[in-house]
Amino acid sequence: MTTTTATKKSAGNKAKNGAAHTLNGSANGSAVTKKRLEVKKTYKIYIDGKFPRTESGRIYALKNAAGEVIANVCRGSRKDLRDSVVSNRKAQEAWAKRSAYNRGQILYRIAETLEGRRAQFADNLVKQGYTAAAAQKEIDASVDLLVYYAGWSDKYTQVFSSVNPVESSHFNFSYHEPVGIVNIIAEQNSGLLGIVSASIPVIVGGNTCTVIASEKYPLTAVDFAEVLNASDVPGGVINIITGYRKEFTGHASSHMDVNAIVYSDLSADDRKLVQTNAALNVKRVIDFSKEPLLNPYRILAAQEVKTTWHPIGS
């Protein structure tokens, strides 16, 4: 009797212990048949340091070379662009007042963060149609460009400013100041370098900007927004909107509170439209297709020259 009772107790304990470790009807979850649902990323726009959905509620399906949908991307609207420019204007004065050295530090921080997320960017570039080698090359070029302009942040004023000879008894100084708000139509055939090479020379000089991302490669544009958000870049300094280029070209170039517009690969008809609209408020038109990527004159393209006269005492 004693042996039988002990055996029953042992069996009962095993049953209890087994029940305690049962997961989804199986011991330790070893026979789970349900497939885990992957958490798909939501690709939103980036305005004022936040990631809102487009106010229009629209999306467009991004497909790979095989015709498979790889992501649903926000299809931004003109209202998003207007909100973005308001954010740019709010941030611009404070950004321009930061020391040039501090702006350079922030650009270097962007480079560090981008380098640390290299695998993420490479994966998304390949997903959008890049080869693995081309993706790595583009990331390398983007990081190098960030470091290059970080170095120029506190030097371009020294190099390009001047003390001018005048006939009267005055000191005459010329130096550079930011134009203000810049709209950028990013290159269509570049997932990362197109945004970096257009926006970084603009902001290093104290401007703020809104970037209309590549319609073809939007995923890395949103990834880059996440890098900006994690790199001490104040909200509103760079905003990024995804969507159809044709819906933004006219409005981006005609907005009356924008001081300059940058592009690099517009068609002849679109260039004409931009130049005509820019004349409405004497907006500066900047074509970056004519400038090398690593060139301090890209900074000067979005700068104004201010000249000051100061009398010489006796």
C-alpha positions in Angstrom: 0.0 0.0 0.0 2.8 2.4 0.9 4.6 1.8 -2.4 1.4 2.2 -4.4 0.6 5.5 -2.7 4.1 6.8 -3.3 3.9 5.9 -7.0 0.5 7.7 -7.3 2.0 10.8 -5.6 5.0 10.8 -7.9 2.8 10.5 -11.0 0.6 13.3 -9.7 3.6 15.6 -9.2 4.9 14.9 -12.7 1.5 15.7 -14.1 1.4 19.0 -12.2 4.9 19.9 -13.3 4.1 19.0 -16.9 1.0 21.2 -16.8 3.0 24.1 -15.4 5.4 24.0 -18.4 2.8 23.5 -21.0 2.6 26.2 -23.6 -0.2 26.4 -26.2 -1.1 22.8 -25.4 2.4 21.3 -25.6 5.2 20.8 -23.2 7.6 23.8 -23.3 6.0 25.0 -26.5 7.9 22.4 -28.5 5.0 21.5 -30.7 3.6 25.0 -31.3 2.0 25.0 -34.8 0.9 28.6 -35.0 3.2 30.7 -37.2 4.2 34.0 -35.6 3.0 37.1 -37.4 5.8 39.5 -38.3 5.5 43.1 -37.2 5.6 45.0 -40.4 7.1 48.5 -40.3 4.9 51.5 -41.0 6.7 54.0 -43.2 5.5 57.4 -42.1 6.6 61.0 -43.0 8.9 63.0 -40.8 7.9 66.6 -39.7 9.0 68.6 -36.8 10.9 65.7 -35.2 7.8 63.5 -35.2 6.5 60.7 -37.4 2.9 61.4 -38.3 0.9 59.7 -41.0 0.0 61.9 -43.9 -3.1 64.0 -43.3 -4.6 62.7 -46.5 -4.6 59.1 -45.2 -3.3 58.0 -48.6 -0.6 55.4 -49.3 1.1 53.9 -52.3 2.3 50.3 -52.7 6.0 50.0 -53.2 6.9 46.9 -55.3 10.1 45.0 -55.9 11.5 43.8 -59.3 9.3 40.7 -59.1 6.1 42.9 -58.7 5.7 41.9 -55.0 4.5 44.6 -52.6 7.3 45.2 -50.1 5.8 48.1 -48.2 2.9 50.6 -48.0 4.4 54.1 -48.1 2.7 57.4 -47.1 1.6 59.4 -50.1 2.1 62.9 -48.8 -0.1 65.9 -49.7 0.3 69.6 -50.2 -1.1 70.1 -46.7 1.8 68.0 -45.3 4.2 70.3 -47.3 2.6 73.4 -45.8 2.8 72.0 -42.3 6.4 71.1 -42.9 7.4 74.6 -44.0 5.7 76.1 -40.9 7.9 73.7 -38.9 11.0 74.8 -40.9 10.3 78.5 -40.2 9.8 77.9 -36.5 13.2 76.0 -36.2 15.3 78.1 -38.6 16.3 81.1 -36.4 17.4 78.9 -33.5 19.3 76.6 -35.8 21.1 79.5 -37.5 22.1 80.9 -34.1 23.8 77.7 -33.0 27.6 77.9 -33.3 29.0 76.6 -36.6 31.1 74.2 -34.5 28.0 72.8 -32.8 26.3 72.2 -36.2 29.4 70.3 -37.3 29.2 68.1 -34.2 25.6 67.3 -35.0 26.5 66.4 -38.6 29.3 64.1 -37.3 26.8 62.5 -34.9 24.5 61.8 -37.9 27.5 60.1 -39.6 28.1 57.9 -36.5 24.5 56.9 -36.2 24.2 56.1 -39.9 27.4 54.0 -39.7 25.9 52.1 -36.8 22.8 51.2 -38.8 24.7 50.1 -41.9 23.1 46.7 -42.0 19.5 48.1 -41.8 20.2 50.5 -44.7 21.9 47.9 -46.8 19.0 45.5 -46.3 16.4 48.1 -47.4 18.5 49.3 -50.4 18.8 45.7 -51.6 15.0 45.2 -50.9 14.4 48.1 -53.2 16.5 46.9 -56.1 20.1 47.7 -55.3 22.9 45.1 -55.5 24.7 44.3 -52.3 27.8 46.0 -53.6 26.0 49.1 -54.8 24.2 49.4 -51.4 27.5 49.3 -49.5 29.0 51.8 -51.9 26.1 54.3 -51.4 26.3 54.0 -47.6 30.1 54.6 -47.7 29.6 57.7 -49.8 26.8 59.0 -47.6 28.8 58.6 -44.4 31.9 60.2 -46.0 29.9 63.1 -47.2 28.5 63.8 -43.7 32.0 63.8 -42.2 33.2 66.1 -45.1 30.6 68.8 -44.5 30.9 68.4 -40.7 34.5 69.5 -41.2 33.5 72.5 -43.3 30.9 73.8 -40.9 33.2 76.2 -39.1 35.6 76.9 -42.0 33.6 78.0 -45.0 32.9 81.5 -43.5 36.7 81.9 -42.9 37.5 80.8 -46.4 34.9 82.7 -48.4 34.3 85.9 -46.3 36.4 88.9 -47.0 37.6 92.3 -45.9 37.0 94.6 -48.9 39.2 97.6 -49.9 37.1 100.8 -50.1 38.0 104.4 -50.8 36.5 106.0 -47.7 37.6 105.7 -44.1 35.7 102.5 -43.4 36.2 98.8 -42.7 34.1 96.8 -45.2 33.3 93.2 -44.4 31.4 90.6 -46.4 30.3 87.4 -44.8 27.7 84.7 -45.4 24.2 84.1 -43.9 21.6 81.4 -44.6 18.8 82.2 -47.0 16.3 80.6 -44.7 13.8 77.9 -45.8 14.7 75.5 -48.6 12.6 72.9 -50.4 14.5 70.0 -51.9 13.3 67.7 -54.6 15.5 64.7 -54.0 17.1 62.7 -56.8 14.8 59.9 -58.0 17.5 57.3 -58.7 19.2 57.3 -55.3 17.8 55.8 -52.1 20.2 57.5 -49.6 22.9 59.6 -51.2 20.4 61.7 -53.1 18.9 63.0 -49.8 22.1 63.3 -47.9 24.0 65.2 -50.7 21.1 67.7 -51.2 20.1 68.3 -47.6 23.4 68.3 -45.6 25.1 71.2 -47.5 21.9 73.2 -47.0 21.5 72.7 -43.2 25.2 73.0 -42.3 25.0 76.7 -43.2 22.1 77.4 -40.9 19.1 76.8 -43.2 16.2 74.4 -42.6 14.7 72.3 -45.3 11.9 70.0 -46.4 12.9 67.1 -48.6 10.5 65.4 -51.1 11.9 61.9 -51.0 12.6 59.7 -54.0 9.3 58.1 -55.2 11.3 55.0 -56.3 13.4 54.5 -53.1 11.3 55.8 -50.2 12.2 53.3 -47.5 15.7 54.5 -46.9 14.4 58.1 -46.8 12.3 57.1 -43.7 15.2 55.2 -42.3 17.3 58.3 -42.6 14.7 60.3 -40.8 15.1 57.9 -37.9 18.8 58.5 -37.9 18.2 62.3 -37.8 15.8 61.8 -34.9 18.4 59.9 -33.0 21.3 62.3 -33.7 20.4 65.5 -31.8 19.0 67.2 -34.9 16.4 69.7 -33.6 12.8 69.1 -34.9 12.0 71.1 -38.0 15.6 71.4 -39.3 15.1 68.6 -41.8 11.6 67.3 -42.7 11.1 64.4 -45.1 7.9 63.7 -47.0 7.3 60.7 -49.2 4.9 60.6 -52.2 4.5 61.3 -55.9 6.9 63.9 -57.2 4.4 65.3 -59.7 2.1 66.3 -56.9 4.8 68.4 -55.1 6.9 70.1 -57.8 4.6 73.0 -58.5 3.6 73.6 -54.9 7.1 73.3 -53.5 8.4 75.9 -56.0 5.5 78.3 -55.5 5.2 78.4 -51.7 5.6 82.0 -50.7 7.4 81.4 -47.4 10.2 79.3 -49.0 13.4 81.1 -49.9 15.1 78.6 -52.2 14.4 75.3 -54.0 17.0 72.6 -54.8 16.8 69.9 -57.5 19.1 67.8 -59.5 17.3 65.6 -62.0 14.1 67.4 -63.1 12.8 67.1 -66.6 13.1 70.2 -68.9 9.3 70.9 -68.4 9.6 70.6 -64.6 12.7 72.9 -64.5 10.8 75.5 -66.4 7.8 75.2 -64.0 10.1 75.6 -61.0 11.9 78.6 -62.4 8.6 80.3 -63.4 7.1 79.7 -59.9 10.3 80.8 -58.1 10.0 84.2 -59.7 6.8 84.8 -57.8 8.8 85.7 -54.6 12.3 85.8 -56.1 13.0 82.4 -54.7 16.6 81.1 -55.4 16.8 78.1 -57.8 19.6 75.7 -57.1 20.6 72.9 -59.5 22.9 70.5 -57.7 23.4 68.3 -60.8 26.2 70.7 -61.8 28.2 70.5 -58.6 30.5 67.7 -57.3 29.1 66.0 -54.2 32.1 67.0 -52.1 32.3 70.7 -52.7 32.1 73.7 -50.3 30.3 75.7 -53.0 27.3 73.5 -52.3 27.1 75.3 -49.0 27.4 78.7 -50.6 24.6 78.0 -53.0 22.1 78.4 -50.1 23.8 81.4 -48.6 23.5 85.2 -48.9 26.4 87.6 -48.7 26.0 90.4 -46.2 28.2 93.4 -46.3 28.8 95.6 -43.3 30.5 99.1 -43.2 32.2 100.3 -40.0 33.9 103.7 -39.7 37.5 103.8 -38.9 38.2 106.0 -35.8 40.9 108.7 -35.9 
